[in-house]
Amino acid sequence: MGYVYSSVGDRCDHRAPPRSLQSEIVMNGGPAGAIGRLYRYQPWRLRHLRLVLRDVAGGPRYASPRDDETHLNAALDWLCVAQDVLDERSDAGGVSAGWSFDEGWLPGYPETTGYIVETFIEAAAILERSDLTRRAHRMIDWLLGLQHADGAFPGHYGEPGSKPVIFNTGQIMHGLLAGSLQLNRPECLPAAVRAGFWLVEQQDDDGCWRRSQHNDIPHTYDTRASWALLRAGLIAQEKTLADAARRQLEWALTQQAEDGWFAGNAFESDASPFTHTIAYAIRGFLESSLLVSEDRYFIAARRAAEALARRQRRDGWLAGRYGRNWAPQASYCCLTGLAQMAVNWTKLGGSCGREEFLHNARLAVEYLKWHHNVEESNPALRGSVAGSYPIWGAYARFSYPAWAAKFFADAIMCLGKTTK
């Protein structure tokens, strides 16, 4: 178990040294697991060692934070590189899943490419960067070419034989809806509706999705897929889709404890959820509540967001995992989840007029800036956001996932619009 920080007022900041690399690796799987991970990630290689040593030393990874636009452009430029590295390949047009110690640039990832579409469209308008709009079109072209005849999208990297997954298909629907509404692409809405009817076919009577699931278990964080399904139903006036979305949201409400914590919200059975998946569940409830004016969904989102706000350190840090009763289960920070919570807090603050949520969001963004690389000469790293701080934390260990940069960009844009 990681260190316990119970409130924003705890005396800790980004200069506190992280748990050592040795102890973190040994505690997660014992000596045998440690040897396997060390062999896989090879942190002693020169191109890796410099990154590891920064985190071994503790404190911020980089120089003092820059202005929002500098960080936003850097994150977007890195995502552009993550798309360009796939040129001349079968997954050209998609966005790489990221860069990792063991594999370098990863293949295109349909799920996250789906919601990166939204980020590029929004950033294109804010920054007046037409190149981002063109790139969003390419992402949509790639995604449309992956859709199965029954409406589903392949899971994982979309390789032959990869089975469709509920959550992944839902995230791609977000990109298709953005293509329809904001890029005026007429083929996108029918594709999203077909995907939505596939989701309906997979749903059990109680609203839960138990089939076509990651690790073959249900996930409360599928609320973020229900948000896409609800949007598609309302836009296309397909009541069947909207009703199915609400059934899953009703099921998800049964998974929330009185203190706001969600059961069944991790990638694996009986595991404590990452901050990443907690934030997913919150966002699904929050956005769905705004679409249909359902107070119970809003309250569910606010309750969980308040609990995390009470556990945020003064420097913006959140633990990478939280167990029952919101007990921190990690000494590292899941940077991806922190960025997502910055978006959630900003939207909640704007929706209910609570300035304290905006304060939490600002703390989160500032913490992320301290750990955001805008100075590297290596384009594989400049503008990237690591999965965890320190880099050996269990979420996306030794890697820079594309969705971390996406949510960081979203956080900057969302907070900037709300506080103008």
C-alpha positions as a Markdown table, in Angstrom:
| # | Residue | x | y | z |
|---|---|---|---|---|
| 1 | Met | 0.0 | 0.0 | 0.0 |
| 2 | Gly | 1.2 | 3.5 | -0.8 |
| 3 | Tyr | 1.5 | 6.4 | 1.6 |
| 4 | Val | -1.8 | 7.8 | 2.9 |
| 5 | Tyr | -2.6 | 11.5 | 2.3 |
| 6 | Ser | -6.0 | 12.4 | 3.6 |
| 7 | Ser | -6.5 | 16.0 | 2.5 |
| 8 | Val | -5.3 | 18.9 | 0.5 |
| 9 | Gly | -3.7 | 20.2 | 3.7 |
| 10 | Asp | -1.1 | 17.4 | 4.1 |
| 11 | Arg | 2.4 | 18.7 | 4.1 |
| 12 | Cys | 3.7 | 17.2 | 0.9 |
| 13 | Asp | 4.7 | 18.6 | -2.5 |
| 14 | His | 6.3 | 17.7 | -5.7 |
| 15 | Arg | 9.7 | 17.9 | -4.1 |
| 16 | Ala | 9.0 | 14.9 | -1.9 |
| 17 | Pro | 11.1 | 11.9 | -3.1 |
| 18 | Pro | 9.1 | 9.1 | -4.7 |
| 19 | Arg | 9.3 | 5.5 | -3.5 |
| 20 | Ser | 12.5 | 4.0 | -4.8 |
| 21 | Leu | 12.6 | 2.1 | -8.1 |
| 22 | Gln | 13.7 | -1.0 | -6.3 |
| 23 | Ser | 11.0 | -1.0 | -3.7 |
| 24 | Glu | 8.3 | -0.2 | -6.2 |
| 25 | Ile | 9.3 | -3.1 | -8.5 |
| 26 | Val | 9.8 | -5.6 | -5.8 |
| 27 | Met | 6.5 | -4.8 | -4.1 |
| 28 | Asn | 4.6 | -5.3 | -7.3 |
| 29 | Gly | 5.1 | -9.0 | -8.0 |
| 30 | Gly | 8.1 | -9.9 | -5.9 |
| 31 | Pro | 11.7 | -10.7 | -7.0 |
| 32 | Ala | 10.7 | -12.9 | -9.9 |
| 33 | Gly | 8.3 | -10.3 | -11.3 |
| 34 | Ala | 11.0 | -7.6 | -10.7 |
| 35 | Ile | 13.5 | -9.5 | -12.9 |
| 36 | Gly | 11.0 | -9.9 | -15.6 |
| 37 | Arg | 10.1 | -6.3 | -15.7 |
| 38 | Leu | 13.7 | -5.1 | -15.6 |
| 39 | Tyr | 14.5 | -7.4 | -18.5 |
| 40 | Arg | 11.4 | -6.1 | -20.4 |
| 41 | Tyr | 11.9 | -2.4 | -19.8 |
| 42 | Gln | 15.7 | -2.2 | -19.5 |
| 43 | Pro | 15.8 | 1.1 | -17.6 |
| 44 | Trp | 19.7 | 1.0 | -17.6 |
| 45 | Arg | 19.8 | 1.7 | -21.4 |
| 46 | Leu | 21.2 | 5.2 | -22.1 |
| 47 | Arg | 18.0 | 6.5 | -23.7 |
| 48 | His | 16.0 | 5.3 | -20.7 |
| 49 | Leu | 18.4 | 5.9 | -17.8 |
| 50 | Arg | 18.3 | 9.7 | -18.0 |
| 51 | Leu | 14.5 | 9.6 | -17.7 |
| 52 | Val | 14.6 | 7.2 | -14.8 |
| 53 | Leu | 17.3 | 9.2 | -12.9 |
| 54 | Arg | 15.2 | 12.3 | -13.1 |
| 55 | Asp | 12.5 | 10.5 | -11.1 |
| 56 | Val | 14.9 | 8.7 | -8.8 |
| 57 | Ala | 16.0 | 12.2 | -7.7 |
| 58 | Gly | 12.5 | 13.2 | -6.9 |
| 59 | Gly | 11.0 | 16.7 | -7.5 |
| 60 | Pro | 9.8 | 18.1 | -10.8 |
| 61 | Arg | 10.9 | 16.5 | -14.0 |
| 62 | Tyr | 11.6 | 19.7 | -15.9 |
| 63 | Ala | 12.1 | 23.4 | -15.5 |
| 64 | Ser | 9.4 | 25.7 | -14.1 |
| 65 | Pro | 6.1 | 25.6 | -16.0 |
| 66 | Arg | 5.5 | 27.7 | -19.1 |
| 67 | Asp | 2.3 | 29.4 | -20.1 |
| 68 | Asp | -0.7 | 27.4 | -21.0 |
| 69 | Glu | -0.4 | 27.8 | -24.8 |
| 70 | Thr | 3.2 | 26.6 | -24.8 |
| 71 | His | 2.2 | 23.4 | -22.9 |
| 72 | Leu | -0.9 | 22.9 | -25.0 |
| 73 | Asn | 0.9 | 23.3 | -28.3 |
| 74 | Ala | 3.7 | 20.9 | -27.1 |
| 75 | Ala | 1.2 | 18.2 | -26.2 |
| 76 | Leu | -0.6 | 18.6 | -29.5 |
| 77 | Asp | 2.6 | 18.6 | -31.5 |
| 78 | Trp | 3.6 | 15.3 | -29.8 |
| 79 | Leu | 0.3 | 13.8 | -30.7 |
| 80 | Cys | 0.9 | 14.9 | -34.3 |
| 81 | Val | 4.3 | 13.0 | -34.2 |
| 82 | Ala | 2.4 | 10.0 | -32.8 |
| 83 | Gln | 0.2 | 10.1 | -35.9 |
| 84 | Asp | 3.0 | 10.7 | -38.3 |
| 85 | Val | 5.1 | 7.8 | -37.2 |
| 86 | Leu | 2.4 | 5.5 | -38.6 |
| 87 | Asp | 2.6 | 7.0 | -42.2 |
| 88 | Glu | 3.2 | 4.4 | -44.9 |
| 89 | Arg | 1.8 | 1.7 | -42.6 |
| 90 | Ser | -1.5 | -0.1 | -42.5 |
| 91 | Asp | -2.6 | 1.9 | -39.6 |
| 92 | Ala | -1.7 | 5.3 | -41.2 |
| 93 | Gly | -4.1 | 8.0 | -40.1 |
| 94 | Gly | -4.5 | 6.6 | -36.6 |
| 95 | Val | -2.6 | 7.8 | -33.6 |
| 96 | Ser | 0.0 | 5.6 | -32.0 |
| 97 | Ala | -0.9 | 4.3 | -28.6 |
| 98 | Gly | 2.3 | 6.0 | -27.4 |
| 99 | Trp | 6.0 | 5.5 | -26.8 |
| 100 | Ser | 7.4 | 2.9 | -24.4 |
| 101 | Phe | 10.7 | 1.8 | -23.1 |
| 102 | Asp | 10.3 | -1.8 | -24.4 |
| 103 | Glu | 8.7 | -1.2 | -27.8 |
| 104 | Gly | 9.3 | 2.3 | -28.8 |
| 105 | Trp | 6.4 | 3.7 | -30.9 |
| 106 | Leu | 3.3 | 1.5 | -30.5 |
| 107 | Pro | 0.7 | 0.7 | -33.2 |
| 108 | Gly | -2.3 | 2.9 | -33.9 |
| 109 | Tyr | -4.9 | 2.6 | -31.2 |
| 110 | Pro | -8.5 | 2.9 | -32.4 |
| 111 | Glu | -10.1 | 3.5 | -29.0 |
| 112 | Thr | -8.0 | 6.5 | -28.1 |
| 113 | Thr | -7.8 | 7.8 | -31.6 |
| 114 | Gly | -11.5 | 8.1 | -31.4 |
| 115 | Tyr | -11.5 | 10.6 | -28.6 |
| 116 | Ile | -8.4 | 12.3 | -29.8 |
| 117 | Val | -10.5 | 13.4 | -32.7 |
| 118 | Glu | -12.5 | 15.6 | -30.4 |
| 119 | Thr | -9.3 | 17.2 | -28.9 |
| 120 | Phe | -7.9 | 18.1 | -32.3 |
| 121 | Ile | -11.1 | 19.7 | -33.5 |
| 122 | Glu | -11.4 | 21.8 | -30.3 |
| 123 | Ala | -7.8 | 22.8 | -30.4 |
| 124 | Ala | -7.9 | 23.7 | -34.1 |
| 125 | Ala | -10.6 | 26.3 | -33.2 |
| 126 | Ile | -8.8 | 27.7 | -30.1 |
| 127 | Leu | -5.4 | 27.9 | -31.6 |
| 128 | Glu | -6.4 | 28.5 | -35.2 |
| 129 | Arg | -4.5 | 25.5 | -36.4 |
| 130 | Ser | -6.1 | 24.1 | -39.5 |
| 131 | Asp | -3.5 | 21.3 | -39.6 |
| 132 | Leu | -5.3 | 19.7 | -36.6 |
| 133 | Thr | -8.6 | 19.7 | -38.5 |
| 134 | Arg | -7.0 | 17.9 | -41.4 |
| 135 | Arg | -5.5 | 15.4 | -39.0 |
| 136 | Ala | -8.8 | 14.8 | -37.4 |
| 137 | His | -10.2 | 13.9 | -40.8 |
| 138 | Arg | -7.5 | 11.4 | -41.3 |
| 139 | Met | -8.2 | 9.8 | -38.0 |
| 140 | Ile | -11.9 | 9.4 | -38.9 |
| 141 | Asp | -11.0 | 7.9 | -42.3 |
| 142 | Trp | -8.9 | 5.3 | -40.6 |
| 143 | Leu | -11.6 | 4.5 | -38.0 |
| 144 | Leu | -14.4 | 4.2 | -40.6 |
| 145 | Gly | -12.3 | 1.6 | -42.4 |
| 146 | Leu | -12.1 | -0.5 | -39.3 |
| 147 | Gln | -15.8 | -0.8 | -38.5 |
| 148 | His | -17.3 | -4.3 | -38.7 |
| 149 | Ala | -20.4 | -5.2 | -40.6 |
| 150 | Asp | -22.4 | -5.5 | -37.4 |
| 151 | Gly | -21.3 | -2.0 | -36.3 |
| 152 | Ala | -18.6 | -2.9 | -33.8 |
| 153 | Phe | -15.0 | -1.8 | -33.8 |
| 154 | Pro | -12.1 | -4.0 | -33.1 |
| 155 | Gly | -10.5 | -3.9 | -29.7 |
| 156 | His | -6.8 | -3.5 | -28.8 |
| 157 | Tyr | -4.8 | -2.2 | -31.8 |
| 158 | Gly | -7.4 | -3.3 | -34.4 |
| 159 | Glu | -5.2 | -6.2 | -35.6 |
| 160 | Pro | -6.8 | -9.1 | -37.3 |
| 161 | Gly | -8.6 | -11.3 | -34.8 |
| 162 | Ser | -8.9 | -8.7 | -32.1 |
| 163 | Lys | -12.4 | -8.9 | -30.6 |
| 164 | Pro | -14.6 | -5.9 | -30.2 |
| 165 | Val | -14.8 | -4.3 | -26.7 |
| 166 | Ile | -17.7 | -2.3 | -25.3 |
| 167 | Phe | -15.6 | 0.6 | -24.0 |
| 168 | Asn | -13.4 | 0.9 | -27.0 |
| 169 | Thr | -16.4 | 1.1 | -29.4 |
| 170 | Gly | -18.0 | 3.7 | -27.2 |
| 171 | Gln | -14.9 | 5.9 | -27.4 |
| 172 | Ile | -14.7 | 5.7 | -31.1 |
| 173 | Met | -18.3 | 6.8 | -31.2 |
| 174 | His | -17.3 | 10.0 | -29.6 |
| 175 | Gly | -15.0 | 10.7 | -32.5 |
| 176 | Leu | -17.6 | 9.8 | -35.1 |
| 177 | Leu | -20.1 | 12.1 | -33.4 |
| 178 | Ala | -17.6 | 14.9 | -33.5 |
| 179 | Gly | -17.0 | 14.2 | -37.2 |
| 180 | Ser | -20.7 | 14.5 | -37.8 |
| 181 | Leu | -21.5 | 17.6 | -35.8 |
| 182 | Gln | -18.3 | 19.6 | -36.2 |
| 183 | Leu | -16.7 | 18.4 | -39.5 |
| 184 | Asn | -20.0 | 17.9 | -41.3 |
| 185 | Arg | -19.2 | 14.4 | -42.5 |
| 186 | Pro | -22.5 | 12.7 | -43.3 |
| 187 | Glu | -21.2 | 9.2 | -43.1 |
| 188 | Cys | -20.2 | 9.5 | -39.4 |
| 189 | Leu | -23.6 | 9.6 | -37.7 |
| 190 | Pro | -24.9 | 6.4 | -39.4 |
| 191 | Ala | -21.6 | 4.7 | -38.4 |
| 192 | Ala | -22.0 | 5.8 | -34.8 |
| 193 | Val | -25.6 | 4.6 | -34.8 |
| 194 | Arg | -24.6 | 1.2 | -36.1 |
| 195 | Ala | -22.0 | 1.0 | -33.4 |
| 196 | Gly | -24.7 | 2.0 | -30.9 |
| 197 | Phe | -27.0 | -0.8 | -31.9 |
| 198 | Trp | -24.1 | -3.2 | -31.5 |
| 199 | Leu | -23.7 | -2.0 | -28.0 |
| 200 | Val | -27.4 | -2.5 | -27.3 |
| 201 | Glu | -27.2 | -6.1 | -28.6 |
| 202 | Gln | -24.4 | -6.9 | -26.1 |
| 203 | Gln | -26.3 | -5.5 | -23.1 |
| 204 | Asp | -27.9 | -7.6 | -20.4 |
| 205 | Asp | -31.4 | -6.8 | -19.1 |
| 206 | Asp | -30.2 | -5.0 | -16.0 |
| 207 | Gly | -28.2 | -2.6 | -18.1 |
| 208 | Cys | -24.8 | -4.0 | -17.4 |
| 209 | Trp | -22.4 | -5.0 | -20.2 |
| 210 | Arg | -20.9 | -8.4 | -19.4 |
| 211 | Arg | -20.1 | -9.6 | -22.9 |
| 212 | Ser | -17.4 | -8.2 | -25.2 |
| 213 | Gln | -15.5 | -6.8 | -22.2 |
| 214 | His | -11.9 | -6.2 | -21.4 |
| 215 | Asn | -10.7 | -9.2 | -19.2 |
| 216 | Asp | -14.3 | -10.6 | -19.5 |
| 217 | Ile | -15.6 | -8.7 | -16.5 |
| 218 | Pro | -18.1 | -5.8 | -16.3 |
| 219 | His | -16.8 | -2.3 | -15.7 |
| 220 | Thr | -18.5 | 0.6 | -14.0 |
| 221 | Tyr | -16.4 | 3.0 | -16.1 |
| 222 | Asp | -18.4 | 2.0 | -19.1 |
| 223 | Thr | -20.5 | 5.1 | -18.2 |
| 224 | Arg | -18.2 | 6.8 | -20.6 |
| 225 | Ala | -19.4 | 4.5 | -23.3 |
| 226 | Ser | -23.0 | 5.1 | -22.2 |
| 227 | Trp | -22.4 | 8.9 | -22.6 |
| 228 | Ala | -21.5 | 8.2 | -26.3 |
| 229 | Leu | -24.5 | 6.0 | -26.7 |
| 230 | Leu | -26.8 | 8.5 | -25.1 |
| 231 | Arg | -25.4 | 11.3 | -27.4 |
| 232 | Ala | -25.9 | 9.1 | -30.4 |
| 233 | Gly | -29.5 | 8.3 | -29.4 |
| 234 | Leu | -30.4 | 11.9 | -28.8 |
| 235 | Ile | -28.7 | 13.3 | -32.0 |
| 236 | Ala | -30.1 | 10.6 | -34.3 |
| 237 | Gln | -33.5 | 10.4 | -32.4 |
| 238 | Glu | -33.0 | 6.7 | -31.8 |
| 239 | Lys | -34.8 | 6.1 | -28.5 |
| 240 | Thr | -33.5 | 2.5 | -28.3 |
| 241 | Leu | -30.0 | 3.8 | -27.9 |
| 242 | Ala | -30.8 | 6.5 | -25.4 |
| 243 | Asp | -32.8 | 4.0 | -23.3 |
| 244 | Ala | -30.0 | 1.5 | -23.3 |
| 245 | Ala | -27.5 | 4.1 | -22.2 |
| 246 | Arg | -29.7 | 5.1 | -19.2 |
| 247 | Arg | -30.1 | 1.4 | -18.3 |
| 248 | Gln | -26.3 | 1.1 | -17.9 |
| 249 | Leu | -26.1 | 4.3 | -16.0 |
| 250 | Glu | -28.8 | 3.0 | -13.6 |
| 251 | Trp | -26.8 | -0.2 | -13.1 |
| 252 | Ala | -23.6 | 1.9 | -12.5 |
| 253 | Leu | -25.4 | 3.8 | -9.8 |
| 254 | Thr | -25.8 | 0.5 | -7.9 |
| 255 | Gln | -22.0 | 0.2 | -7.9 |
| 256 | Gln | -21.4 | 3.4 | -6.0 |
| 257 | Ala | -20.9 | 3.4 | -2.2 |
| 258 | Glu | -22.2 | 6.1 | 0.1 |
| 259 | Asp | -18.8 | 7.8 | 0.1 |
| 260 | Gly | -18.7 | 8.0 | -3.7 |
| 261 | Trp | -16.3 | 5.2 | -4.4 |
| 262 | Phe | -17.2 | 2.8 | -7.3 |
| 263 | Ala | -17.0 | -0.9 | -7.1 |
| 264 | Gly | -16.3 | -3.0 | -10.3 |
| 265 | Asn | -14.3 | -0.1 | -11.7 |
| 266 | Ala | -10.9 | -1.6 | -12.3 |
| 267 | Phe | -9.3 | -3.5 | -15.2 |
| 268 | Glu | -9.2 | -6.6 | -13.1 |
| 269 | Ser | -11.5 | -8.3 | -10.6 |
| 270 | Asp | -10.9 | -7.4 | -7.0 |
| 271 | Ala | -8.3 | -4.8 | -7.9 |
| 272 | Ser | -8.4 | -1.2 | -6.7 |
| 273 | Pro | -9.2 | 1.1 | -9.6 |
| 274 | Phe | -6.7 | 3.5 | -11.1 |
| 275 | Thr | -7.5 | 7.2 | -10.8 |
| 276 | His | -7.8 | 6.9 | -14.6 |
| 277 | Thr | -10.8 | 4.6 | -14.5 |
| 278 | Ile | -12.4 | 6.5 | -11.5 |
| 279 | Ala | -12.2 | 9.6 | -13.7 |
| 280 | Tyr | -13.8 | 7.8 | -16.6 |
| 281 | Ala | -16.7 | 6.8 | -14.5 |
| 282 | Ile | -17.2 | 10.3 | -13.1 |
| 283 | Arg | -17.1 | 11.8 | -16.6 |
| 284 | Gly | -19.7 | 9.4 | -18.0 |
| 285 | Phe | -22.1 | 10.3 | -15.2 |
| 286 | Leu | -21.4 | 14.0 | -15.4 |
| 287 | Glu | -21.8 | 14.4 | -19.1 |
| 288 | Ser | -24.9 | 12.2 | -19.2 |
| 289 | Ser | -26.5 | 14.2 | -16.5 |
| 290 | Leu | -26.0 | 17.4 | -18.5 |
| 291 | Leu | -27.6 | 15.8 | -21.6 |
| 292 | Val | -30.8 | 14.6 | -19.8 |
| 293 | Ser | -30.9 | 16.8 | -16.7 |
| 294 | Glu | -30.8 | 13.8 | -14.4 |
| 295 | Asp | -29.8 | 14.9 | -10.9 |
| 296 | Arg | -28.9 | 11.5 | -9.7 |
| 297 | Tyr | -26.2 | 11.1 | -12.3 |
| 298 | Phe | -24.8 | 14.6 | -11.5 |
| 299 | Ile | -24.8 | 13.8 | -7.7 |
| 300 | Ala | -22.9 | 10.5 | -8.4 |
| 301 | Ala | -20.3 | 12.4 | -10.3 |
| 302 | Arg | -20.0 | 15.2 | -7.8 |
| 303 | Arg | -19.8 | 12.8 | -4.8 |
| 304 | Ala | -16.8 | 10.9 | -6.3 |
| 305 | Ala | -15.1 | 14.2 | -7.4 |
| 306 | Glu | -15.5 | 15.7 | -4.0 |
| 307 | Ala | -13.9 | 12.6 | -2.4 |
| 308 | Leu | -10.9 | 12.9 | -4.6 |
| 309 | Ala | -10.7 | 16.7 | -4.1 |
| 310 | Arg | -10.5 | 16.1 | -0.3 |
| 311 | Arg | -7.5 | 13.7 | -0.9 |
| 312 | Gln | -5.6 | 16.0 | -3.3 |
| 313 | Arg | -2.3 | 17.2 | -2.0 |
| 314 | Arg | -1.5 | 20.9 | -2.0 |
| 315 | Asp | 0.8 | 20.5 | -5.0 |
| 316 | Gly | -2.0 | 18.8 | -7.0 |
| 317 | Trp | -1.0 | 15.2 | -6.6 |
| 318 | Leu | -3.4 | 12.3 | -6.4 |
| 319 | Ala | -2.6 | 8.6 | -5.7 |
| 320 | Gly | -2.5 | 6.3 | -8.7 |
| 321 | Arg | -5.1 | 4.0 | -7.2 |
| 322 | Tyr | -7.8 | 4.2 | -4.5 |
| 323 | Gly | -9.4 | 1.3 | -2.7 |
| 324 | Arg | -12.6 | 1.2 | -0.6 |
| 325 | Asn | -13.1 | 4.1 | 1.7 |
| 326 | Trp | -10.9 | 6.0 | -0.7 |
| 327 | Ala | -7.8 | 4.6 | 0.9 |
| 328 | Pro | -4.8 | 5.4 | -1.4 |
| 329 | Gln | -3.3 | 2.2 | -2.8 |
| 330 | Ala | -0.2 | 3.7 | -4.6 |
| 331 | Ser | 2.7 | 6.0 | -3.9 |
| 332 | Tyr | 2.9 | 7.1 | -7.5 |
| 333 | Cys | 0.6 | 9.6 | -9.4 |
| 334 | Cys | -1.3 | 8.4 | -12.4 |
| 335 | Leu | -0.8 | 11.5 | -14.5 |
| 336 | Thr | -3.5 | 10.5 | -17.0 |
| 337 | Gly | -6.1 | 10.2 | -14.3 |
| 338 | Leu | -5.0 | 13.5 | -12.8 |
| 339 | Ala | -5.5 | 15.3 | -16.1 |
| 340 | Gln | -8.9 | 13.7 | -16.4 |
| 341 | Met | -9.9 | 14.9 | -13.0 |
| 342 | Ala | -8.8 | 18.4 | -13.9 |
| 343 | Val | -11.4 | 18.3 | -16.7 |
| 344 | Asn | -14.0 | 16.8 | -14.3 |
| 345 | Trp | -13.4 | 19.4 | -11.6 |
| 346 | Thr | -13.5 | 22.2 | -14.1 |
| 347 | Lys | -16.8 | 21.0 | -15.6 |
| 348 | Leu | -18.3 | 20.5 | -12.1 |
| 349 | Gly | -17.1 | 23.9 | -11.0 |
| 350 | Gly | -18.7 | 25.5 | -14.0 |
| 351 | Ser | -21.9 | 23.5 | -13.6 |
| 352 | Cys | -22.6 | 24.1 | -9.9 |
| 353 | Gly | -20.7 | 27.3 | -9.4 |
| 354 | Arg | -18.3 | 25.9 | -6.9 |
| 355 | Glu | -15.0 | 27.8 | -7.0 |
| 356 | Glu | -13.2 | 25.1 | -4.9 |
| 357 | Phe | -13.5 | 22.6 | -7.8 |
| 358 | Leu | -11.8 | 25.1 | -10.1 |
| 359 | His | -9.0 | 25.4 | -7.5 |
| 360 | Asn | -8.6 | 21.6 | -7.5 |
| 361 | Ala | -8.4 | 21.7 | -11.3 |
| 362 | Arg | -5.7 | 24.5 | -11.3 |
| 363 | Leu | -3.6 | 22.5 | -8.8 |
| 364 | Ala | -3.8 | 19.5 | -11.0 |
| 365 | Val | -2.8 | 21.3 | -14.2 |
| 366 | Glu | 0.1 | 23.0 | -12.4 |
| 367 | Tyr | 1.4 | 19.6 | -11.2 |
| 368 | Leu | 1.1 | 18.2 | -14.7 |
| 369 | Lys | 3.0 | 21.2 | -16.1 |
| 370 | Trp | 5.9 | 20.4 | -13.7 |
| 371 | His | 6.0 | 16.9 | -15.2 |
| 372 | His | 5.4 | 17.9 | -18.8 |
| 373 | Asn | 8.4 | 17.8 | -21.2 |
| 374 | Val | 8.5 | 20.8 | -23.5 |
| 375 | Glu | 12.3 | 21.0 | -23.8 |
| 376 | Glu | 13.5 | 17.7 | -25.1 |
| 377 | Ser | 15.3 | 17.5 | -28.4 |
| 378 | Asn | 14.0 | 14.0 | -29.0 |
| 379 | Pro | 10.6 | 14.3 | -30.8 |
| 380 | Ala | 9.5 | 11.0 | -29.2 |
| 381 | Leu | 9.5 | 12.7 | -25.8 |
| 382 | Arg | 9.1 | 16.4 | -26.4 |
| 383 | Gly | 5.5 | 17.3 | -25.4 |
| 384 | Ser | 4.8 | 13.8 | -24.1 |
| 385 | Val | 3.1 | 13.0 | -20.7 |
| 386 | Ala | 4.2 | 9.8 | -18.9 |
| 387 | Gly | 1.6 | 7.4 | -17.6 |
| 388 | Ser | 2.9 | 7.7 | -14.1 |
| 389 | Tyr | 5.2 | 9.8 | -11.9 |
| 390 | Pro | 7.6 | 8.3 | -11.1 |
| 391 | Ile | 8.0 | 6.7 | -14.5 |
| 392 | Trp | 8.0 | 3.2 | -12.9 |
| 393 | Gly | 4.6 | 3.6 | -11.4 |
| 394 | Ala | 2.2 | 0.8 | -12.2 |
| 395 | Tyr | -0.1 | 2.8 | -14.5 |
| 396 | Ala | 1.4 | 2.6 | -18.1 |
| 397 | Arg | 4.8 | 1.8 | -16.5 |
| 398 | Phe | 7.8 | 3.2 | -18.4 |
| 399 | Ser | 5.6 | 4.6 | -21.2 |
| 400 | Tyr | 4.1 | 7.8 | -22.5 |
| 401 | Pro | 0.5 | 7.0 | -23.6 |
| 402 | Ala | -1.2 | 9.1 | -26.2 |
| 403 | Trp | -4.3 | 9.5 | -24.1 |
| 404 | Ala | -2.2 | 11.1 | -21.3 |
| 405 | Ala | -1.2 | 13.9 | -23.6 |
| 406 | Lys | -4.8 | 14.1 | -24.9 |
| 407 | Phe | -6.3 | 14.6 | -21.5 |
| 408 | Phe | -3.6 | 17.1 | -20.5 |
| 409 | Ala | -4.5 | 19.1 | -23.6 |
| 410 | Asp | -8.2 | 18.8 | -22.7 |
| 411 | Ala | -7.5 | 20.0 | -19.2 |
| 412 | Ile | -5.7 | 23.1 | -20.3 |
| 413 | Met | -8.4 | 24.0 | -22.8 |
| 414 | Cys | -11.3 | 23.3 | -20.5 |
| 415 | Leu | -9.9 | 25.3 | -17.6 |
| 416 | Gly | -8.9 | 28.1 | -20.0 |
| 417 | Lys | -12.5 | 28.4 | -21.3 |
| 418 | Thr | -14.1 | 28.2 | -17.9 |
| 419 | Thr | -11.9 | 30.8 | -16.1 |
| 420 | Lys | -11.8 | 33.5 | -18.9 |
